[in-house]
Amino acid sequence: MCPRLNGCSCVGILQRIVAKTKNNPQNARWLLVALLGVLLAAPHGTVIKQAVAALDPFLLNVLRFGFISIICSPFIWRHRRLLKPPVLKAIAIAGLYMAVAVSCYVQAVKLSLASYAEVITIFIPIVLVIYSVVFFKQRVTSRAATGISLAGIGALLLVVMPFATEGAAAFYPMATALMLLDVLSYPIAIIQFKKINEMGIPLIVVIGLSSLMIAVISIPLFFLLGDGRVHAPNAWGWFGVIYSGLAVALISRMFKVWSFEHLGVATTGAMMYLETLLGVLLPMALLHEHISVFTVACGLLVLLGVFIVQSHVSLAHHHHHIWHAH
């Protein structure tokens, strides 16, 4: 069930968006693009869960991000003259933080449930708001502060309460720690992507170069922290590589950027909520995963906080160039 605020639910927001685009064919087209981006990315956790069951998570990162960099290489070559030292430095920073985020994510999915990891990714927009205040000196209104506080309470309960109540919730300590590191790292990468894009570097070039860096970083991690055994992926492994690389990290991400540019913050926020909801529900439906009612309640509390914060346009304006699919 979606959280409600002043009588409005996520479904209500989507209904109003559809009503606004009904008589505007151009907006309706971009709404379709946004929905395609959501539908492409929503099963990501489910696919990653299946892939890491047959393939070492670090090897999966080597293959999927190497695949992305190969696809983007013609665009990188075309715009090579734009790649000055300050740009390359910014891309290196973005790639480093993204490497931390995606490494933590795939390991967390392997150690827990895809739906459990997806619940924790709800914290990412809140951390983005906090970083925005720190880095961009954005003013926090009382409404935004309320949202951040609600999300913080939800996060605290999700981490602390399982220790206080024995057997009250399915809890994965290592996966939770990894996802919290993901939540702290991923927004920094997003901010860096935004800065690089504002330098005039096409997003596909940024994605390609940062993906190459992630693939290179993942190689020693595979031998040091992974199983270190190189073997050909099975059908699920190859599907995870191609789907995660092509459909999610490239096509879906580009769809989301384009739709954001034409539809704005409110629509983008609603699409993010829809993607989060589907990302939690799909593993439960397809993989028969079960997460506790307590975990769901904490996730909804965080989602309510996100809703309140991101309904404030001046803060939310900075956060949707790239969504949270890993």
VOSE-499638 format. One record per residue: residue in one letter; z, y, x negated of N, C-alpha, C in turn. Coordinates in steps of 0.2 Angstrom, whole numbers, padded with zeros to 4 digits, always signed. Layout:
aZYXZYXZYX;...
***
This chain:
m+0000-0006-0004+0000+0000+0000+0000+0006-0004;c-0004+0011-0003-0005+0017-0007+0001+0022-0005;p+0003+0025-0010+0009+0030-0009+0006+0036-0005;r+0011+0039-0001+0009+0044+0003+0012+0051+0001;l+0009+0056+0002+0012+0063+0000+0009+0068+0006;n+0015+0071+0009+0013+0075+0015+0008+0072+0020;g+0009+0066+0021+0005+0063+0026-0002+0061+0024;c-0003+0061+0018-0010+0060+0015-0009+0054+0011;s-0014+0049+0012-0014+0043+0007-0020+0043+0003;c-0020+0039-0002-0026+0038-0006-0033+0037-0002;v-0032+0033+0004-0037+0031+0008-0039+0038+0012;g-0034+0042+0014-0036+0048+0017-0040+0053+0013;i-0038+0053+0006-0042+0057+0001-0049+0055+0001;l-0050+0048+0001-0057+0046+0000-0061+0047+0007;q-0057+0047+0012-0061+0048+0019-0063+0056+0019;r-0059+0060+0016-0061+0067+0016-0066+0069+0011;i-0066+0065+0006-0072+0066+0001-0078+0064+0004;v-0078+0058+0007-0084+0056+0011-0087+0061+0016;a-0082+0064+0020-0084+0069+0025-0087+0075+0022;k-0085+0077+0016-0087+0083+0013-0094+0081+0010;t-0096+0075+0008-0102+0073+0005-0107+0071+0010;k-0105+0070+0016-0109+0067+0022-0116+0072+0023;n-0115+0078+0023-0121+0083+0024-0123+0085+0017;n-0122+0083+0012-0124+0085+0005-0127+0079+0001;p-0133+0078+0002-0136+0072-0002-0135+0071-0009;q-0135+0077-0012-0133+0077-0020-0126+0075-0021;n-0121+0078-0018-0114+0076-0019-0114+0068-0017;a-0117+0066-0012-0117+0059-0010-0119+0055-0015;r-0125+0057-0019-0127+0053-0024-0122+0052-0030;w-0119+0058-0032-0114+0058-0037-0108+0054-0035;l-0106+0054-0029-0101+0050-0026-0102+0042-0027;l-0108+0041-0026-0111+0034-0027-0110+0032-0035;v-0112+0037-0039-0112+0035-0046-0104+0034-0048;a-0100+0038-0045-0093+0038-0047-0090+0031-0044;l-0092+0029-0038-0090+0022-0036-0092+0017-0040;l-0099+0017-0042-0101+0012-0047-0097+0012-0053;g-0095+0017-0056-0091+0017-0062-0084+0014-0061;v-0081+0015-0055-0075+0012-0053-0076+0004-0052;l-0081+0002-0049-0082-0005-0048-0084-0009-0054;l-0088-0005-0059-0089-0009-0065-0083-0010-0069;a-0078-0005-0069-0072-0005-0073-0066-0009-0070;a-0066-0009-0063-0060-0012-0060-0059-0019-0062;p-0064-0024-0063-0062-0031-0065-0061-0032-0072;h-0060-0026-0076-0060-0027-0083-0054-0031-0086;g-0048-0030-0083-0042-0033-0085-0043-0041-0083;t-0046-0042-0078-0047-0049-0076-0051-0053-0081;v-0057-0049-0083-0061-0052-0087-0058-0053-0094;i-0055-0048-0096-0051-0048-0103-0046-0054-0103;k-0043-0055-0098-0038-0061-0097-0041-0067-0098;q-0047-0068-0095-0051-0074-0096-0054-0075-0103;a-0056-0069-0106-0059-0069-0113-0054-0071-0118;v-0048-0068-0118-0043-0069-0123-0040-0076-0122;a-0041-0080-0117-0039-0087-0116-0043-0091-0121;a-0049-0089-0122-0053-0093-0126-0055-0090-0133;l-0053-0084-0134-0055-0080-0140-0049-0076-0143;d-0048-0076-0149-0043-0071-0152-0044-0064-0150;p-0039-0061-0148-0040-0054-0145-0043-0049-0150;f-0041-0050-0157-0044-0045-0162-0051-0047-0163;l-0053-0053-0163-0060-0055-0164-0064-0053-0158;l-0061-0053-0152-0064-0050-0146-0066-0042-0147;n-0061-0039-0150-0062-0032-0151-0067-0031-0157;v-0067-0035-0162-0073-0034-0167-0080-0035-0163;l-0080-0040-0159-0087-0042-0156-0089-0036-0151;r-0084-0035-0147-0086-0030-0141-0087-0023-0144;f-0083-0021-0148-0084-0014-0151-0090-0014-0156;g-0091-0019-0159-0097-0019-0164-0103-0019-0159;f-0103-0023-0154-0109-0023-0149-0110-0016-0147;i-0105-0012-0145-0106-0005-0142-0109-0001-0148;s-0107-0001-0154-0109+0003-0160-0117+0001-0161;i-0119-0005-0160-0126-0007-0161-0130-0004-0156;i-0128-0004-0149-0131-0001-0144-0132+0007-0145;c-0127+0010-0147-0127+0017-0148-0130+0019-0155;s-0132+0015-0159-0134+0017-0166-0141+0021-0166;p-0145+0020-0161-0151+0025-0161-0149+0032-0159;f-0144+0033-0155-0142+0039-0153-0138+0043-0159;i-0135+0039-0162-0131+0041-0168-0136+0044-0174;w-0141+0040-0175-0146+0042-0180-0150+0048-0177;r-0151+0048-0171-0155+0054-0168-0151+0061-0170;h-0144+0060-0169-0140+0066-0169-0136+0066-0176;r-0139+0063-0181-0135+0062-0187-0134+0069-0191;r-0138+0074-0189-0137+0081-0193-0131+0084-0190;l-0129+0082-0184-0123+0086-0181-0116+0083-0184;l-0117+0078-0188-0111+0074-0190-0108+0077-0196;k-0105+0083-0196-0102+0087-0201-0095+0084-0203;p-0093+0086-0209-0086+0083-0210-0081+0084-0205;p-0080+0090-0202-0075+0091-0197-0076+0086-0191;v-0082+0085-0189-0084+0081-0184-0082+0074-0185;l-0084+0071-0191-0082+0065-0194-0075+0064-0194;k-0071+0069-0196-0064+0068-0197-0061+0067-0190;a-0063+0071-0185-0061+0071-0178-0062+0064-0175;i-0068+0061-0176-0070+0055-0174-0066+0049-0177;a-0064+0050-0183-0060+0045-0187-0053+0045-0184;i-0050+0051-0182-0044+0051-0179-0044+0048-0172;a-0049+0050-0168-0050+0047-0161-0051+0039-0162;g-0055+0037-0167-0056+0030-0167-0049+0026-0169;l-0045+0029-0174-0039+0026-0176-0034+0025-0170;y-0033+0030-0166-0029+0030-0160-0032+0025-0155;m-0038+0025-0154-0041+0021-0149-0040+0013-0151;a-0041+0012-0158-0040+0006-0161-0033+0003-0159;v-0028+0007-0160-0021+0005-0158-0021+0004-0151;a-0024+0008-0147-0023+0007-0140-0026+0000-0137;v-0032-0001-0139-0036-0007-0137-0033-0013-0140;s-0030-0013-0146-0027-0019-0149-0021-0021-0145;c-0017-0016-0144-0011-0017-0140-0013-0020-0133;y-0018-0017-0130-0020-0019-0123-0022-0026-0123;v-0026-0028-0127-0029-0035-0127-0023-0040-0128;q-0019-0038-0133-0013-0043-0135-0008-0043-0129;a-0007-0037-0125-0002-0037-0120-0005-0041-0114;v-0012-0041-0113-0015-0045-0108-0014-0053-0109;k-0015-0054-0116-0014-0061-0118-0007-0064-0117;l-0002-0059-0118+0005-0061-0118+0008-0061-0111;s+0005-0058-0106+0008-0057-0100+0002-0058-0094;l+0002-0054-0089-0003-0055-0084-0008-0048-0084;a-0014-0049-0082-0018-0044-0082-0016-0038-0077;s-0013-0041-0071-0011-0036-0066-0004-0032-0069;y+0000-0036-0073+0006-0033-0076+0004-0027-0081;a-0001-0028-0085-0004-0023-0090-0007-0017-0086;e-0010-0019-0081-0014-0013-0077-0008-0009-0074;v-0003-0012-0071+0002-0007-0068+0005-0002-0073;i+0006-0004-0079+0008+0000-0085+0003+0005-0087;t-0003+0004-0086-0008+0009-0088-0008+0015-0083;i-0004+0014-0077-0003+0020-0073+0000+0026-0076;f+0004+0024-0081+0008+0030-0085+0003+0034-0089;i-0003+0032-0090-0007+0036-0095-0009+0043-0092;p-0010+0044-0086-0011+0051-0084-0005+0055-0085;i+0001+0053-0084+0007+0057-0085+0007+0059-0092;v+0006+0054-0097+0007+0056-0104+0001+0061-0105;l-0005+0060-0102-0010+0065-0103-0008+0072-0101;v-0004+0073-0096-0001+0079-0094+0004+0082-0099;i+0008+0077-0101+0013+0080-0106+0010+0082-0112;y+0005+0078-0115+0001+0080-0121-0003+0087-0120;s-0005+0088-0114-0009+0094-0112-0004+0100-0113;v+0002+0099-0110+0007+0104-0111+0008+0106-0118;v+0009+0101-0122+0011+0102-0129+0005+0105-0133;f-0001+0102-0132-0007+0104-0136-0011+0110-0133;f-0011+0110-0127-0015+0116-0124-0010+0121-0121;k-0004+0121-0121+0001+0126-0119+0000+0127-0112;q-0001+0122-0108-0002+0123-0101+0005+0124-0097;r+0005+0128-0092+0011+0129-0089+0013+0124-0084;v+0019+0121-0084+0021+0116-0079+0024+0119-0073;t+0021+0118-0067+0024+0121-0061+0029+0116-0058;s+0033+0118-0054+0039+0114-0051+0036+0108-0048;r+0030+0108-0045+0026+0102-0042+0025+0097-0047;a+0022+0100-0053+0020+0095-0058+0026+0092-0061;a+0031+0096-0062+0038+0093-0065+0041+0088-0060;t+0040+0089-0054+0043+0084-0049+0039+0077-0050;g+0032+0078-0051+0028+0072-0052+0030+0068-0058;i+0030+0072-0064+0032+0069-0070+0039+0066-0070;s+0044+0069-0066+0050+0066-0066+0050+0059-0062;l+0046+0059-0056+0046+0053-0052+0042+0047-0056;a+0037+0049-0060+0034+0044-0064+0039+0042-0070;g+0042+0046-0073+0047+0044-0078+0052+0040-0075;i+0055+0041-0069+0060+0036-0066+0057+0029-0065;g+0051+0029-0063+0047+0023-0062+0047+0019-0068;a+0045+0023-0073+0044+0019-0080+0050+0017-0083;l+0056+0021-0082+0062+0019-0084+0065+0013-0081;l+0064+0013-0074+0066+0007-0070+0062+0001-0072;l+0056+0001-0073+0052-0004-0075+0054-0008-0081;v+0056-0004-0086+0058-0006-0093+0065-0008-0093;v+0070-0005-0089+0077-0006-0090+0080-0011-0085;m+0078-0011-0079+0081-0015-0074+0081-0022-0075;p+0075-0025-0077+0075-0032-0079+0081-0034-0083;f+0083-0030-0088+0089-0032-0092+0095-0032-0088;a+0095-0027-0083+0102-0026-0080+0103-0031-0074;t+0097-0034-0071+0098-0039-0066+0094-0045-0068;e+0098-0050-0070+0095-0056-0072+0091-0060-0067;g+0085-0061-0069+0080-0065-0064+0077-0061-0059;a+0079-0054-0059+0076-0050-0053+0069-0049-0054;a+0066-0049-0060+0059-0047-0060+0056-0051-0066;a+0049-0052-0065+0045-0055-0071+0044-0050-0076;f+0047-0051-0082+0047-0046-0087+0044-0049-0093;y+0040-0045-0097+0037-0047-0103+0039-0042-0108;p+0044-0043-0112+0046-0038-0117+0041-0036-0122;m+0038-0041-0125+0033-0039-0130+0027-0036-0127;a+0025-0038-0122+0019-0035-0118+0020-0028-0116;t+0026-0027-0114+0028-0021-0111+0029-0016-0117;a+0031-0018-0123+0032-0014-0129+0025-0012-0131;l+0020-0017-0131+0013-0015-0133+0010-0011-0129;m+0011-0011-0122+0008-0007-0117+0010+0000-0118;l+0017+0001-0119+0020+0007-0120+0017+0011-0126;l+0015+0007-0131+0012+0010-0137+0005+0012-0135;d+0002+0008-0131-0005+0009-0129-0005+0016-0125;v+0000+0016-0120+0000+0022-0116+0001+0029-0120;l+0005+0028-0126+0006+0034-0130+0000+0035-0135;s-0004+0030-0136-0010+0031-0141-0016+0033-0137;y-0017+0030-0132-0024+0031-0128-0025+0038-0126;p-0020+0042-0124-0021+0049-0122-0023+0053-0128;i-0020+0052-0134-0022+0056-0140-0030+0055-0141;a-0032+0048-0141-0039+0047-0142-0043+0051-0137;i-0041+0051-0130-0045+0055-0125-0045+0062-0127;i-0040+0065-0129-0040+0072-0131-0045+0073-0137;q-0045+0069-0142-0049+0069-0147-0057+0069-0145;f-0058+0064-0140-0065+0064-0138-0067+0070-0134;k-0062+0073-0131-0064+0079-0127-0066+0085-0132;k-0061+0085-0137-0063+0090-0143-0069+0089-0146;i-0071+0083-0148-0077+0082-0151-0083+0083-0147;n-0083+0082-0140-0088+0083-0135-0089+0091-0135;e-0084+0094-0135-0084+0102-0135-0087+0105-0141;m-0087+0101-0146-0091+0103-0152-0098+0103-0152;g-0101+0100-0146-0108+0099-0145-0110+0092-0147;i-0106+0087-0148-0108+0080-0150-0109+0076-0144;p-0114+0073-0142-0115+0069-0136-0110+0064-0136;l-0108+0062-0130-0102+0058-0129-0105+0051-0131;i-0111+0049-0131-0113+0042-0133-0113+0041-0140;v-0113+0047-0144-0113+0047-0151-0105+0046-0153;v-0101+0049-0150-0094+0049-0151-0091+0042-0149;i-0094+0039-0144-0092+0032-0142-0094+0027-0147;g-0100+0028-0149-0103+0023-0154-0100+0023-0161;l-0098+0029-0163-0095+0030-0170-0088+0027-0170;s-0084+0029-0164-0077+0027-0164-0077+0020-0163;s-0082+0017-0159-0082+0010-0158-0083+0006-0165;l-0088+0009-0169-0089+0006-0175-0082+0006-0179;m-0078+0011-0179-0072+0011-0183-0067+0006-0180;i-0067+0006-0173-0062+0001-0170-0064-0006-0173;a-0071-0008-0173-0073-0015-0175-0071-0016-0182;v-0072-0011-0186-0070-0012-0193-0062-0013-0194;i-0058-0009-0191-0051-0009-0191-0049-0016-0188;s-0052-0019-0183-0050-0025-0180-0051-0031-0185;i-0056-0030-0190-0057-0036-0194-0051-0038-0198;p-0048-0034-0202-0042-0036-0206-0036-0038-0201;l-0036-0034-0195-0031-0036-0190-0031-0044-0188;f-0038-0046-0187-0039-0052-0185-0037-0057-0190;f-0038-0056-0197-0035-0061-0202-0028-0060-0203;l-0025-0054-0202-0018-0053-0204-0013-0055-0198;l-0015-0053-0192-0011-0054-0186-0014-0059-0181;g-0020-0060-0181-0024-0065-0177-0023-0072-0180;d-0027-0077-0177-0027-0083-0179-0032-0084-0185;g-0036-0079-0187-0040-0079-0193-0046-0085-0193;r-0047-0088-0187-0052-0093-0187-0058-0090-0184;v-0064-0090-0187-0070-0087-0185-0074-0093-0181;h-0075-0092-0175-0079-0097-0171-0083-0094-0166;a-0088-0097-0164-0092-0094-0159-0089-0094-0152;p-0089-0089-0148-0086-0088-0142-0089-0093-0137;n-0085-0095-0132-0088-0099-0126-0091-0094-0121;a-0093-0097-0116-0096-0093-0111-0092-0087-0108;w-0086-0088-0107-0081-0083-0105-0080-0078-0111;g-0080-0080-0117-0079-0075-0122-0085-0071-0123;w-0091-0074-0123-0097-0069-0123-0098-0065-0117;f-0096-0067-0111-0096-0063-0105-0091-0057-0106;g-0085-0058-0109-0081-0053-0110-0083-0048-0115;v-0086-0050-0120-0089-0046-0125-0094-0041-0122;i-0099-0044-0119-0105-0040-0116-0102-0036-0110;y-0098-0039-0106-0096-0035-0100-0092-0029-0102;s-0087-0030-0107-0082-0025-0109-0085-0020-0113;g-0090-0022-0117-0094-0017-0121-0099-0013-0117;l-0103-0016-0114-0109-0013-0111-0107-0010-0104;a-0104-0014-0100-0103-0012-0093-0097-0007-0092;v-0091-0008-0096-0085-0004-0096-0085+0002-0101;a-0085+0000-0107-0084+0005-0112-0090+0010-0113;l-0096+0008-0110-0102+0012-0111-0105+0015-0104;i-0107+0010-0100-0110+0013-0094-0105+0016-0089;s-0100+0012-0088-0095+0015-0083-0092+0021-0085;r-0091+0022-0092-0088+0028-0095-0093+0034-0094;m-0099+0033-0095-0104+0038-0094-0105+0040-0087;f-0104+0035-0082-0105+0036-0075-0099+0041-0073;k-0093+0039-0076-0087+0043-0074-0088+0050-0076;v-0090+0051-0082-0091+0058-0085-0096+0062-0081;w-0102+0059-0079-0107+0062-0075-0104+0064-0069;s-0101+0060-0065-0099+0061-0058-0093+0066-0059;f-0089+0066-0064-0084+0072-0064-0087+0079-0065;e-0092+0079-0069-0096+0085-0070-0098+0088-0063;h-0100+0084-0058-0103+0086-0052-0099+0086-0046;l-0093+0082-0046-0089+0082-0041-0082+0085-0042;g-0080+0086-0048-0074+0089-0049-0068+0085-0050;v-0062+0088-0050-0056+0085-0052-0053+0081-0046;a-0053+0083-0040-0050+0080-0034-0053+0073-0033;t-0060+0073-0033-0063+0067-0032-0062+0062-0038;t-0062+0065-0044-0061+0060-0050-0054+0057-0049;g-0049+0061-0047-0042+0058-0047-0042+0053-0042;a-0045+0054-0036-0045+0049-0031-0048+0042-0033;m-0054+0043-0037-0057+0037-0040-0053+0033-0045;m-0049+0037-0049-0044+0034-0054-0039+0030-0050;y-0036+0033-0044-0031+0029-0040-0035+0022-0038;l-0041+0023-0035-0044+0017-0033-0045+0012-0038;e-0047+0014-0044-0048+0009-0050-0042+0006-0052;t-0036+0010-0052-0030+0007-0053-0028+0001-0048;l-0029+0003-0042-0027-0001-0036-0031-0008-0037;l-0038-0007-0038-0042-0013-0039-0040-0017-0045;g-0038-0014-0050-0037-0017-0057-0030-0021-0056;v-0026-0019-0052-0020-0023-0050-0021-0029-0046;l-0025-0028-0040-0026-0033-0035-0031-0038-0037;l-0036-0037-0041-0041-0042-0043-0038-0048-0047;p-0034-0047-0052-0031-0052-0055-0027-0057-0050;m-0023-0053-0046-0019-0057-0041-0024-0061-0036;a-0029-0059-0035-0034-0062-0030-0038-0068-0034;l-0041-0066-0039-0045-0070-0043-0042-0075-0048;l-0036-0073-0051-0033-0077-0056-0026-0080-0053;h-0025-0078-0046-0019-0081-0043-0012-0079-0047;e-0013-0073-0050-0007-0070-0053-0002-0067-0048;h+0005-0068-0050+0010-0065-0045+0014-0061-0049;i+0015-0054-0047+0020-0050-0050+0025-0048-0045;s+0031-0047-0048+0037-0046-0043+0036-0040-0039;v+0040-0040-0033+0040-0034-0029+0043-0028-0032;f+0048-0029-0037+0051-0024-0040+0046-0020-0045;t+0041-0024-0048+0036-0021-0053+0031-0017-0049;v+0029-0020-0043+0025-0016-0039+0028-0010-0036;a+0034-0010-0034+0038-0004-0032+0038+0001-0037;c+0040-0001-0044+0040+0004-0049+0033+0007-0050;g+0028+0003-0050+0021+0005-0051+0019+0010-0046;l+0021+0009-0040+0019+0014-0034+0023+0020-0035;l+0029+0020-0038+0033+0026-0039+0030+0030-0044;v+0027+0027-0050+0023+0030-0055+0017+0033-0052;l+0014+0029-0048+0007+0032-0045+0008+0038-0040;l+0014+0038-0037+0016+0044-0033+0017+0050-0037;g+0020+0049-0043+0021+0054-0048+0014+0057-0050;v+0010+0052-0052+0003+0054-0054-0001+0058-0049;f+0000+0056-0043-0003+0059-0037-0001+0066-0037;i+0005+0067-0037+0008+0074-0037+0006+0078-0042;v+0006+0076-0049+0004+0080-0054-0003+0081-0054;q-0008+0076-0053-0015+0077-0053-0018+0081-0047;s-0014+0082-0042-0016+0086-0037-0016+0093-0038;h-0012+0095-0044-0012+0102-0047-0018+0103-0051;v-0023+0106-0049-0029+0107-0053-0029+0109-0060;s-0025+0114-0061-0025+0117-0068-0022+0112-0073;l-0018+0108-0071-0016+0103-0076-0021+0097-0076;a-0023+0095-0071-0027+0089-0070-0034+0091-0073;h-0036+0097-0074-0043+0099-0076-0045+0095-0083;h-0040+0094-0087-0041+0092-0094-0042+0084-0095;h-0040+0081-0089-0039+0074-0091-0044+0068-0089;h-0050+0070-0086-0054+0065-0083-0061+0064-0086;h-0061+0067-0092-0068+0066-0096-0069+0058-0097;i-0064+0055-0099-0064+0048-0100-0058+0045-0096;w-0059+0040-0092-0053+0037-0088-0050+0031-0093;h-0046+0027-0089-0041+0023-0093-0044+0016-0095;a-0050+0014-0093-0052+0007-0094-0052+0006-0102;h-0050+0001-0104-0050-0001-0112-0055-0005-0114;
***
